Amino acid sequence: GECAPPTGYMENSISYSAIEDVQLLSWENAPKYCLQLTIPGGTVLLQAANSYLRDQWFHSLQWKKKIYKYKKVLSNPSRWEVVLKEIRTLVDMALTSPLQDDSIHQAPLEIVSKLLSENNNLTTQDHESIIVAIAPLLENNHPPPDLCEFFCKHCRERPRSMVVIEVFTPVVQRILKHNMDFGKCPRLRLFTQEYILALNELNAGMEVVKKFIHSMHGPTGQCPHPRVLPNLVAVCLAAIYSCYEEFINSRDNSPSLKEIRNGCQQQCDRKPNLPLRLLHTSPDLVSQEATLTESRLKPVIVTSNEIHVEVERNNTANQKMTANVGNDSEPNLIDCLMVSPTCSTMSIELSTQADRILGCYVEILKMLSDYDDWRPALASLLQPIPFPKEALAHEKFTNAQGFRAAFSQVHSCLLSVRAGKDGWFQLYSPGGVACDDDGELFASMVHILMGSCYKTKKFLLSLAENKLGPCMLLALRGNQTMVEILCLMLEYNIIDNNDTQLQIISTLESTDVGKRMYEQLCDRQRELKELQRKGGPTRLTLPSKSTDADLARLLSSGSFGNLENLSLAFTNVTSACAEHLIKLPSLKQLNLWSTQFGDAGLRLLSEHLTMLQVLNLCETPVTDAGLLALSSMKSLCSLNMNSTKLSADTYEDLKAKLPNLKEVDVRYTEAW
């Protein structure tokens, strides 16, 4: 008789490519839970333990079989329209497969990725058709590295194509919300970078970018995705870094981006390289590292909450300019902020493209600092000043609004966080641990902060209390920033002690620059005395369409010591006129209805006009950021915020902090 077919476990494996057909056994009295595989020369029955497992085997085998078929068809494409059709059915198959596994969506993406990298002669139209065809798979999956490369190319070559907005936007949003570490997948970061630059190429460039950042933050006061901010900051830092790459490479100073991407594995003759890494280490590890005696040679790893960038240490013979890291609690700042003399004299001229990139990403840093909930985290991310030295030596970068805004946010957030603890500000002042450049760096920090601190008076007070000695010493040596600071201290009556005032004056008069500025201050003070002299009108209404310049001209032409009520309603004045308004000693009522007066102006008023009782801001562009500052104006009894961007939360806050407030108008606001 015939010998019975073999049973039990399979002795030899069957290759997927040999399977001609897979079927579920469904005829009566068939063995339970079986699959029938047709192979050359016969069939094989596979029996599973239950129907669920059998179905899993069935779908998995079908999937494998089809994937092999597509790999074969697409590895040797003949006619392009056939390829496109095959890609569409492949995507369809992945979307409809009942199997739940990451590789179901990932495998087709890999196949298409390979196809694109091997066919460089495709037209842009073909590219777009492929991107649109695979778009559904990208809804829940990051694109693999080769595909990222291809997407980057598309962003660079066709920034205005509809694919960028329609297909790439959700992909980038997903990356920013879910990516945990760009260090592991730098091409995702690169793709995000190129996508944002492509948005910037559109007609309303920065506006489109701003809308995108807003969509990432979300409409509420709190961004629901904790990864978005660190990921955006990482993209900004890498983009800014790339702008200075050629200078960095030519000077052998900071590591090159290529080395950063490769994690600096290659051994070369340079000093120990420190890669640009995103990591999360515990703070105690940092201090242990920092106190090691050979820390001059070891890369000191410093962290800042979620993100950090290490900059190579410049071990030059000129030790005078390089701060000693050995016994310091914050080696990161000392390394990153030390602008070496060769660097500061270097003239940096960026290419047009690098200039655009720099402009775009520095502006994004400013946008990020505009969100209240992001500000503290942004401060800790930027606290190690994670920019290459070349950027810090480049005036265009340090003078950029975005850098200054970000820098001042870091400053204001960290000063409050670090109360009672030495911050970078203390470290660099003359006499501080890290200061060995005669305070030049300290002066340039103060310069940046003065340009960006809206609480100028508060900042000057803290300088007078904590750093008056270093300021006077630097002014004595002719440092212009410090001369300005001392003049402002006199102008704002920051110094009470008469002897100290006299010492400041003689310090100013000991240098040419000081003498010149002190004379200008005296002229201004004479004008101020004239302006504040008793007499003149008690009420004043400026004609409609008057400008800041008109107001300045009017106030410079007589005495306004008695002026209590000023109406600038329906004029064209802006926040710039605030510097004139704060000089009016008797002002109690101010009407700014329907002007362009904004947050910056409000902040200045709130510091100086503490006696103001009535303020009308109806139909002005002020927002919560400026309105919150009004909480220091305790005399306010009437406040009109009709038709402004006031939020309900800020309104509650103001009511709680302004005890004398009797009349409030919040119609047509969120608080209404």
C-alpha positions as CSV (number, residue, x, y, z in Angstrom):
1,G,0.0,0.0,0.0
2,E,0.8,3.7,-0.2
3,C,3.0,5.1,2.6
4,A,1.2,7.6,4.8
5,P,2.1,11.3,4.3
6,P,4.7,12.6,6.9
7,T,3.3,14.2,10.1
8,G,4.8,15.9,13.1
9,Y,7.2,18.8,13.0
10,M,8.7,20.0,9.7
11,E,12.1,18.6,9.0
12,N,13.1,21.1,6.3
13,S,12.2,24.7,6.0
14,I,10.1,26.0,3.1
15,S,11.2,29.3,1.5
16,Y,8.5,31.9,1.2
17,S,9.3,32.3,-2.5
18,A,8.5,28.6,-3.1
19,I,4.9,28.9,-1.8
20,E,2.6,29.1,-4.8
21,D,-0.7,29.3,-2.9
22,V,-2.1,29.5,0.7
23,Q,-5.6,28.4,1.6
24,L,-7.7,27.8,4.7
25,L,-9.1,24.3,4.9
26,S,-12.8,24.6,4.9
27,W,-14.2,21.3,3.6
28,E,-16.2,19.1,5.8
29,N,-14.4,16.8,8.3
30,A,-11.1,18.6,7.4
31,P,-8.6,18.5,10.2
32,K,-9.1,21.5,12.6
33,Y,-7.3,24.8,12.3
34,C,-5.3,23.9,9.2
35,L,-3.6,25.8,6.4
36,Q,-2.8,24.3,3.1
37,L,0.4,25.5,1.3
38,T,0.9,24.6,-2.3
39,I,4.6,24.2,-3.1
40,P,6.4,22.7,-6.2
41,G,5.8,19.0,-6.0
42,G,2.9,18.8,-3.6
43,T,1.1,20.4,-0.7
44,V,1.8,20.9,3.0
45,L,-0.8,21.1,5.8
46,L,0.0,23.3,8.8
47,Q,-2.1,22.8,11.9
48,A,-2.4,25.6,14.5
49,A,-3.6,25.3,18.1
50,N,-6.6,27.5,17.6
51,S,-8.5,29.5,14.9
52,Y,-6.9,32.8,16.0
53,L,-3.4,31.5,15.5
54,R,-4.4,29.9,12.2
55,D,-5.7,33.2,10.9
56,Q,-2.6,35.0,12.0
57,W,-0.5,32.5,10.1
58,F,-2.7,32.8,7.1
59,H,-2.5,36.6,6.9
60,S,1.2,36.6,7.7
61,L,2.1,34.2,4.9
62,Q,-0.1,36.1,2.4
63,W,1.6,39.3,3.5
64,K,5.1,37.8,3.1
65,K,4.3,36.3,-0.3
66,K,3.0,39.6,-1.6
67,I,5.9,41.6,-0.2
68,Y,8.3,39.3,-2.1
69,K,6.4,39.8,-5.2
70,Y,6.5,43.6,-4.9
71,K,10.2,43.6,-4.0
72,K,10.8,41.7,-7.2
73,V,8.6,43.9,-9.4
74,L,9.8,47.1,-8.0
75,S,13.5,46.2,-7.9
76,N,13.5,46.0,-11.7
77,P,11.0,48.7,-12.8
78,S,10.3,48.7,-16.5
79,R,7.4,51.0,-17.3
80,W,6.9,53.8,-14.8
81,E,3.0,53.9,-14.8
82,V,3.1,50.2,-14.0
83,V,5.4,50.9,-11.0
84,L,3.1,53.6,-9.8
85,K,0.1,51.3,-10.0
86,E,2.0,48.6,-8.1
87,I,3.0,51.1,-5.4
88,R,-0.6,52.1,-5.0
89,T,-1.8,48.5,-4.6
90,L,1.1,47.8,-2.2
91,V,0.1,50.7,0.0
92,D,-3.6,49.6,-0.2
93,M,-2.6,46.1,0.9
94,A,-0.7,47.5,3.9
95,L,-3.6,49.7,4.9
96,T,-6.2,46.9,4.6
97,S,-4.1,44.1,6.2
98,P,-5.7,42.9,9.5
99,L,-2.2,42.3,10.9
100,Q,-1.2,44.7,13.7
101,D,2.6,45.1,13.4
102,D,4.9,48.1,12.8
103,S,6.6,46.3,9.9
104,I,3.3,46.2,7.9
105,H,3.6,49.9,7.2
106,Q,7.3,50.1,7.5
107,A,8.1,47.4,4.8
108,P,6.4,49.2,1.9
109,L,8.1,52.4,2.9
110,E,11.5,50.7,2.8
111,I,10.7,49.2,-0.6
112,V,9.7,52.6,-2.0
113,S,12.7,54.2,-0.3
114,K,15.1,51.8,-2.0
115,L,13.3,52.3,-5.4
116,L,13.8,56.1,-5.1
117,S,17.4,55.9,-4.1
118,E,18.2,53.6,-7.1
119,N,16.4,55.7,-9.7
120,N,17.8,59.1,-10.0
121,N,16.3,59.9,-13.4
122,L,12.7,60.4,-12.3
123,T,10.8,63.6,-13.1
124,T,9.5,65.9,-10.4
125,Q,6.0,64.8,-11.4
126,D,6.9,61.1,-10.7
127,H,8.3,62.2,-7.4
128,E,5.1,63.9,-6.4
129,S,3.0,61.0,-7.5
130,I,5.0,58.6,-5.4
131,I,4.9,60.9,-2.3
132,V,1.1,61.2,-2.6
133,A,0.8,57.4,-3.1
134,I,2.7,56.6,0.1
135,A,1.2,59.5,2.2
136,P,-1.4,57.3,4.0
137,L,1.4,55.1,5.4
138,L,3.1,58.1,6.9
139,E,0.2,59.0,9.1
140,N,1.4,56.6,11.8
141,N,5.0,56.0,10.9
142,H,8.2,58.1,10.7
143,P,9.8,58.0,7.2
144,P,12.9,55.8,7.0
145,P,16.3,57.6,6.5
146,D,16.5,57.2,2.7
147,L,13.0,58.5,2.3
148,C,13.9,61.5,4.6
149,E,16.8,62.2,2.3
150,F,14.4,62.2,-0.7
151,F,11.9,64.4,1.1
152,C,14.7,66.9,2.0
153,K,15.6,67.1,-1.7
154,H,12.0,67.7,-2.6
155,C,11.7,70.5,0.0
156,R,14.9,72.1,-1.4
157,E,14.0,71.8,-5.1
158,R,10.3,72.4,-5.0
159,P,9.5,74.3,-1.8
160,R,6.3,75.6,-3.3
161,S,4.8,72.3,-4.4
162,M,1.5,71.3,-2.9
163,V,3.1,68.1,-1.6
164,V,5.1,70.2,1.0
165,I,2.0,71.6,2.6
166,E,-0.5,68.8,2.1
167,V,1.6,65.6,2.6
168,F,4.7,66.8,4.6
169,T,2.9,68.9,7.2
170,P,1.2,66.0,9.1
171,V,4.4,64.0,8.8
172,V,6.5,66.8,10.4
173,Q,3.9,67.4,13.0
174,R,4.0,63.7,14.0
175,I,7.9,63.8,14.1
176,L,7.8,66.8,16.4
177,K,5.2,65.4,18.7
178,H,6.6,61.8,19.0
179,N,10.3,61.8,18.3
180,M,12.3,61.0,21.4
181,D,15.9,61.5,20.2
182,F,17.1,63.1,17.1
183,G,20.6,61.7,17.9
184,K,19.3,58.3,16.8
185,C,17.7,59.6,13.6
186,P,19.4,62.8,12.5
187,R,17.7,62.6,9.1
188,L,14.3,63.2,10.7
189,R,15.7,66.4,12.1
190,L,17.2,67.4,8.8
191,F,13.8,66.8,7.1
192,T,12.0,68.9,9.7
193,Q,14.7,71.6,9.1
194,E,14.2,71.6,5.3
195,Y,10.4,71.5,5.6
196,I,10.4,74.7,7.8
197,L,12.8,76.4,5.3
198,A,10.4,75.4,2.5
199,L,7.5,77.1,4.3
200,N,9.7,80.2,4.6
201,E,10.1,80.2,0.8
202,L,6.3,80.7,0.4
203,N,5.0,84.2,-0.4
204,A,4.1,85.0,3.2
205,G,7.1,83.0,4.5
206,M,7.5,83.9,8.2
207,E,3.8,84.2,8.6
208,V,3.3,80.6,7.4
209,V,6.1,79.4,9.7
210,K,4.4,81.3,12.6
211,K,1.1,79.6,11.9
212,F,2.9,76.2,11.8
213,I,4.6,76.9,15.2
214,H,1.2,77.9,16.6
215,S,-0.4,74.7,15.3
216,M,2.4,72.7,17.1
217,H,1.7,74.6,20.3
218,G,-2.1,74.2,20.1
219,P,-4.8,76.8,20.8
220,T,-4.8,76.5,24.6
221,G,-2.4,78.1,27.1
222,Q,-0.7,74.8,27.6
223,C,0.9,72.8,24.9
224,P,-0.3,69.2,25.3
225,H,2.8,67.6,23.7
226,P,5.9,67.7,25.9
227,R,8.3,66.7,23.1
228,V,7.4,69.5,20.7
229,L,9.5,72.2,22.4
230,P,12.7,70.3,22.9
231,N,12.4,68.9,19.3
232,L,11.9,72.4,17.8
233,V,14.8,73.8,19.8
234,A,17.0,70.9,18.6
235,V,16.1,71.7,15.0
236,C,16.8,75.5,15.5
237,L,20.2,74.8,17.1
238,A,21.3,72.4,14.4
239,A,20.2,74.9,11.6
240,I,22.0,77.8,13.3
241,Y,25.0,75.6,13.7
242,S,25.0,74.7,10.0
243,C,25.2,78.4,9.0
244,Y,28.6,78.7,10.7
245,E,29.9,75.3,9.5
246,E,32.5,76.6,7.1
247,F,34.0,79.0,9.6
248,I,34.0,76.3,12.3
249,N,35.8,73.8,10.0
250,S,38.3,76.4,8.8
251,R,39.2,77.4,12.3
252,D,39.3,73.9,13.7
253,N,37.3,75.3,16.6
254,S,33.9,73.7,17.2
255,P,33.2,70.2,15.8
256,S,31.9,70.0,12.2
257,L,28.3,69.1,11.5
258,K,29.5,66.0,9.7
259,E,31.3,64.9,12.8
260,I,28.3,65.7,14.9
261,R,26.1,63.6,12.6
262,N,28.5,60.7,12.8
263,G,28.9,61.1,16.5
264,C,32.6,61.9,16.1
265,Q,33.7,58.3,16.0
266,Q,36.6,58.8,13.6
267,Q,39.9,59.3,15.3
268,C,41.7,62.3,14.1
269,D,44.6,64.5,15.2
270,R,42.4,67.0,16.8
271,K,41.9,67.6,20.5
272,P,39.2,65.4,22.1
273,N,36.0,65.9,20.0
274,L,32.7,66.6,21.7
275,P,29.7,65.7,19.6
276,L,26.5,67.5,19.4
277,R,24.3,65.1,21.3
278,L,20.8,65.1,22.8
279,L,21.0,63.4,26.1
280,H,19.5,63.1,29.5
281,T,22.0,62.6,32.3
282,S,21.6,63.1,35.9
283,P,22.9,66.4,37.3
284,D,25.2,64.7,39.9
285,L,27.0,62.9,37.0
286,V,27.8,66.4,35.7
287,S,29.4,67.6,38.9
288,Q,31.4,64.4,39.3
289,E,32.7,64.8,35.8
290,A,33.5,68.4,36.3
291,T,35.6,68.0,39.4
292,L,37.9,65.4,37.9
293,T,41.4,66.7,37.9
294,E,41.9,65.9,34.2
295,S,38.7,67.5,33.2
296,R,40.7,69.8,30.9
297,L,41.2,66.8,28.7
298,K,38.0,64.9,29.3
299,P,34.8,65.9,27.5
300,V,32.7,67.3,30.3
301,I,29.1,66.3,29.8
302,V,26.7,69.0,30.8
303,T,23.0,68.8,30.6
304,S,20.1,71.1,30.4
305,N,17.0,69.3,31.1
306,E,16.2,67.7,27.8
307,I,18.7,68.9,25.3
308,H,22.2,69.8,25.1
309,V,24.9,70.7,22.8
310,E,28.6,70.3,23.6
311,V,31.1,72.6,22.0
312,E,34.7,71.5,21.6
313,R,37.1,72.9,24.2
314,N,39.8,75.1,22.7
315,N,43.0,74.0,24.4
316,T,45.1,76.8,23.2
317,A,48.4,78.0,24.7
318,N,46.6,81.2,25.4
319,Q,45.2,79.9,28.7
320,K,44.5,83.5,29.7
321,M,41.4,83.6,27.6
322,T,40.2,80.1,28.4
323,A,38.4,79.7,31.7
324,N,39.6,77.0,34.0
325,V,36.9,74.4,34.2
326,G,38.5,72.2,36.8
327,N,36.8,73.5,39.9
328,D,33.7,75.0,38.5
329,S,30.1,74.1,38.9
330,E,29.0,75.2,35.5
331,P,31.6,74.2,32.9
332,N,29.1,74.3,30.1
333,L,28.6,78.0,30.3
334,I,32.2,78.8,30.6
335,D,33.1,76.7,27.5
336,C,30.2,77.8,25.4
337,L,30.3,81.5,26.1
338,M,34.1,81.9,25.9
339,V,34.5,83.9,22.8
340,S,38.2,83.6,22.0
341,P,40.1,86.7,20.8
342,T,40.8,85.2,17.4
343,C,37.1,84.6,17.1
344,S,35.9,88.0,18.0
345,T,38.2,89.7,15.5
346,M,37.1,87.3,12.8
347,S,34.9,88.8,10.1
348,I,32.1,86.5,9.4
349,E,30.2,87.0,6.1
350,L,27.5,84.4,5.6
351,S,26.4,83.2,2.2
352,T,22.9,84.4,1.1
353,Q,21.4,81.0,1.8
354,A,23.1,80.7,5.3
355,D,21.8,84.2,6.0
356,R,18.2,83.2,5.1
357,I,18.5,80.1,7.3
358,L,19.9,82.1,10.2
359,G,17.2,84.7,9.9
360,C,14.5,82.1,9.8
361,Y,15.6,80.0,12.8
362,V,16.6,82.9,15.0
363,E,13.1,84.3,14.4
364,I,11.6,80.9,15.4
365,L,13.5,81.0,18.7
366,K,11.8,84.3,19.4
367,M,8.4,82.8,18.4
368,L,9.0,80.0,20.9
369,S,9.7,82.5,23.7
370,D,6.4,84.2,23.1
371,Y,4.5,81.3,24.6
372,D,4.2,81.6,28.4
373,D,4.1,77.9,29.1
374,W,7.2,77.2,26.9
375,R,9.3,80.0,28.4
376,P,10.7,78.3,31.5
377,A,11.6,75.1,29.6
378,L,13.1,77.2,26.7
379,A,15.2,79.0,29.3
380,S,16.6,75.7,30.7
381,L,17.2,74.4,27.2
382,L,19.2,77.5,26.2
383,Q,20.8,78.0,29.6
384,P,24.1,76.5,28.5
385,I,24.2,79.0,25.5
386,P,24.4,76.1,23.1
387,F,25.6,78.1,20.1
388,P,29.0,77.7,18.4
389,K,31.5,80.4,19.4
390,E,31.5,81.6,15.8
391,A,27.8,82.6,16.2
392,L,28.5,84.4,19.4
393,A,31.3,86.4,17.7
394,H,28.9,87.3,14.8
395,E,27.1,90.6,15.5
396,K,24.3,89.8,13.1
397,F,23.5,86.8,15.2
398,T,23.9,88.4,18.7
399,N,22.0,91.5,17.6
400,A,19.1,89.5,16.1
401,Q,15.8,90.1,17.8
402,G,15.2,86.4,18.2
403,F,18.6,85.8,19.9
404,R,18.1,88.7,22.2
405,A,14.5,87.7,23.1
406,A,15.6,84.1,23.8
407,F,18.6,85.4,25.8
408,S,16.5,87.7,27.9
409,Q,13.9,85.0,28.5
410,V,16.7,82.7,29.8
411,H,18.0,85.6,31.9
412,S,14.6,86.5,33.5
413,C,13.6,82.9,34.0
414,L,16.9,81.8,35.5
415,L,17.4,84.7,37.7
416,S,14.2,83.9,39.6
417,V,14.9,80.1,39.5
418,R,18.5,80.6,40.7
419,A,17.9,83.2,43.4
420,G,20.6,82.9,46.0
421,K,22.8,80.7,43.8
422,D,25.5,81.9,41.5
423,G,24.3,82.0,37.9
424,W,26.4,82.6,34.7
425,F,26.0,86.2,35.3
426,Q,27.9,86.1,38.5
427,L,30.5,83.8,37.1
428,Y,31.6,86.2,34.5
429,S,31.6,89.5,36.4
430,P,35.0,90.8,37.4
431,G,36.0,88.9,40.5
432,G,33.8,85.9,39.4
433,V,35.3,82.4,39.1
434,A,35.1,82.4,35.4
435,C,36.2,85.9,34.7
436,D,39.7,86.2,33.2
437,D,39.1,88.6,30.3
438,D,38.8,91.7,32.4
439,G,35.1,91.6,32.3
440,E,34.6,92.0,28.5
441,L,32.2,89.1,28.3
442,F,30.3,90.3,31.3
443,A,29.9,93.7,29.6
444,S,28.7,92.2,26.4
445,M,26.1,90.1,28.4
446,V,24.9,93.2,30.1
447,H,24.7,95.0,26.7
448,I,22.5,92.2,25.3
449,L,20.3,92.1,28.4
450,M,19.8,95.9,28.4
451,G,18.7,95.6,24.8
452,S,16.1,92.9,25.6
453,C,15.1,93.4,29.2
454,Y,11.8,95.2,29.3
455,K,12.1,95.6,33.1
456,T,15.0,98.0,32.7
457,K,14.5,99.6,36.0
458,K,14.4,96.3,37.9
459,F,17.5,95.1,36.1
460,L,19.4,98.3,36.9
461,L,18.3,98.0,40.5
462,S,19.7,94.4,40.7
463,L,22.9,95.5,39.0
464,A,23.3,98.4,41.5
465,E,22.7,96.1,44.5
466,N,25.0,93.2,43.4
467,K,27.4,94.4,40.7
468,L,28.0,98.1,41.2
469,G,31.8,97.6,41.9
470,P,32.5,95.7,38.7
471,C,30.4,98.1,36.7
472,M,32.3,101.1,38.0
473,L,35.6,99.3,37.4
474,L,34.8,98.6,33.8
475,A,33.5,102.1,33.2
476,L,36.7,103.4,34.6
477,R,38.5,101.4,31.9
478,G,36.3,103.0,29.3
479,N,33.8,100.2,28.6
480,Q,31.0,101.9,26.7
481,T,28.2,99.6,27.9
482,M,29.1,100.2,31.5
483,V,29.3,103.9,31.0
484,E,25.8,103.8,29.6
485,I,24.6,101.7,32.6
486,L,26.0,104.2,35.1
487,C,24.3,107.1,33.3
488,L,21.0,105.2,33.3
489,M,21.4,104.5,37.1
490,L,21.8,108.3,37.6
491,E,18.9,109.1,35.2
492,Y,16.5,106.6,36.9
493,N,17.5,107.7,40.4
494,I,18.6,104.1,41.2
495,I,21.3,105.2,43.6
496,D,20.2,106.8,46.9
497,N,23.5,107.3,48.6
498,N,25.0,110.7,47.8
499,D,28.6,109.7,48.0
500,T,28.0,106.8,45.6
501,Q,26.4,109.2,43.2
502,L,29.4,111.5,43.3
503,Q,31.8,108.5,42.8
504,I,29.8,107.5,39.8
505,I,30.0,111.0,38.4
506,S,33.8,111.2,38.9
507,T,34.1,107.7,37.3
508,L,32.2,108.9,34.3
509,E,34.3,112.1,34.0
510,S,37.6,110.2,34.0
511,T,37.3,108.9,30.4
512,D,36.4,110.6,27.2
513,V,33.4,108.4,26.4
514,G,32.2,108.8,30.0
515,K,32.5,112.6,29.9
516,R,30.6,112.8,26.6
517,M,27.7,110.6,27.8
518,Y,27.5,112.4,31.2
519,E,27.2,115.7,29.4
520,Q,24.4,114.3,27.2
521,L,22.7,113.1,30.4
522,C,23.0,116.6,32.0
523,D,21.4,118.1,28.9
524,R,18.6,115.6,29.1
525,Q,18.1,116.3,32.8
526,R,17.9,120.0,32.1
527,E,15.2,119.3,29.4
528,L,13.5,117.0,31.9
529,K,13.5,119.6,34.6
530,E,12.0,122.1,32.1
531,L,9.4,119.5,31.1
532,Q,8.5,118.7,34.7
533,R,8.5,122.3,35.9
534,K,5.3,123.3,37.5
535,G,3.0,125.1,35.2
536,G,1.6,124.3,31.8
537,P,-1.8,122.7,31.1
538,T,-3.5,120.1,33.3
539,R,-5.3,118.5,30.3
540,L,-4.1,117.9,26.8
541,T,-5.6,116.2,23.7
542,L,-3.4,115.5,20.8
543,P,-5.0,115.9,17.3
544,S,-5.9,112.7,15.6
545,K,-3.3,111.2,13.2
546,S,-0.5,112.7,15.4
547,T,2.7,110.5,15.6
548,D,5.3,109.6,18.2
549,A,7.5,112.3,16.7
550,D,4.7,114.9,17.1
551,L,4.2,114.0,20.8
552,A,8.0,114.2,21.4
553,R,8.1,117.6,19.7
554,L,5.2,119.0,21.7
555,L,6.6,117.8,25.1
556,S,10.0,119.3,24.3
557,S,8.5,122.7,23.9
558,G,7.4,123.7,27.3
559,S,6.6,122.8,30.9
560,F,4.2,119.9,31.6
561,G,4.7,119.5,35.4
562,N,1.0,119.9,36.0
563,L,-0.3,117.6,33.2
564,E,-2.7,115.2,34.8
565,N,-4.9,114.1,31.9
566,L,-3.5,113.2,28.4
567,S,-5.6,111.9,25.5
568,L,-3.8,110.3,22.6
569,A,-7.0,108.7,21.3
570,F,-7.2,108.0,17.6
571,T,-3.6,109.1,17.0
572,N,-0.9,107.0,15.3
573,V,1.3,106.7,18.4
574,T,3.0,103.4,19.2
575,S,4.8,101.9,22.2
576,A,7.8,104.1,21.3
577,C,6.1,107.1,22.8
578,A,6.1,105.4,26.3
579,E,9.6,106.8,27.0
580,H,8.2,110.3,26.8
581,L,5.1,109.5,28.8
582,I,7.0,108.1,31.8
583,K,8.6,111.5,32.3
584,L,5.3,113.2,33.1
585,P,5.3,113.5,36.9
586,S,1.7,114.3,37.6
587,L,0.0,112.1,35.0
588,K,-3.1,110.4,36.4
589,Q,-5.3,109.8,33.3
590,L,-4.1,108.4,30.0
591,N,-6.3,107.7,27.0
592,L,-4.8,105.4,24.2
593,W,-8.1,104.4,22.6
594,S,-7.6,103.1,19.0
595,T,-3.8,103.7,18.8
596,Q,-1.0,101.3,17.9
597,F,0.3,101.3,21.5
598,G,1.3,97.7,22.4
599,D,2.8,95.4,25.1
600,A,6.3,96.9,25.1
601,G,4.9,100.3,25.9
602,L,2.6,99.0,28.7
603,R,5.5,97.3,30.4
604,L,7.5,100.5,30.5
605,L,4.4,102.5,31.8
606,S,3.8,99.9,34.5
607,E,7.4,100.3,35.8
608,H,7.3,104.1,36.0
609,L,3.8,105.5,36.1
610,T,2.7,103.9,39.4
611,M,0.4,106.9,40.2
612,L,-1.8,106.4,37.1
613,Q,-5.5,106.1,38.0
614,V,-7.3,105.9,34.7
615,L,-6.1,104.0,31.6
616,N,-8.0,103.5,28.3
617,L,-6.6,100.7,26.1
618,C,-9.8,100.1,24.0
619,E,-9.0,98.8,20.5
620,T,-5.2,98.7,21.0
621,P,-3.1,95.7,20.0
622,V,-2.1,94.8,23.6
623,T,-2.2,91.2,24.7
624,D,-1.9,89.3,28.0
625,A,1.9,89.7,27.9
626,G,1.6,93.4,28.4
627,L,-1.6,93.6,30.4
628,L,-0.2,91.3,33.1
629,A,2.4,94.0,33.8
630,L,-0.4,96.4,34.9
631,S,-0.7,94.5,38.2
632,S,2.1,96.7,39.6
633,M,0.0,99.9,39.0
634,K,-1.8,99.8,42.3
635,S,-3.5,103.2,42.0
636,L,-5.5,102.2,38.9
637,C,-9.2,102.6,39.6
638,S,-10.5,102.7,36.0
639,L,-9.3,100.4,33.2
640,N,-10.8,100.0,29.7
641,M,-9.6,96.8,27.8
642,N,-12.6,96.7,25.5
643,S,-11.8,94.9,22.1
644,T,-8.3,93.8,23.2
645,K,-6.8,90.3,23.3
646,L,-7.4,90.0,27.0
647,S,-7.9,86.5,28.3
648,A,-10.2,85.4,31.1
649,D,-7.2,84.2,33.2
650,T,-5.4,87.5,33.0
651,Y,-8.6,89.4,33.8
652,E,-8.9,87.4,37.0
653,D,-5.3,88.0,37.9
654,L,-5.6,91.8,37.4
655,K,-8.7,91.9,39.6
656,A,-6.9,90.1,42.3
657,K,-3.9,92.3,42.2
658,L,-5.5,95.8,41.7
659,P,-7.3,96.6,44.9
660,N,-8.6,100.0,43.8
661,L,-10.1,98.9,40.5
662,K,-13.7,100.2,40.4
663,E,-14.6,100.5,36.7
664,V,-13.5,97.9,34.2
665,D,-14.6,97.5,30.6
666,V,-13.9,94.0,29.1
667,R,-16.6,93.9,26.4
668,Y,-15.6,92.0,23.2
669,T,-12.8,90.2,24.9
670,E,-12.5,86.5,26.0
671,A,-13.2,87.7,29.6
672,W,-16.6,89.2,28.6
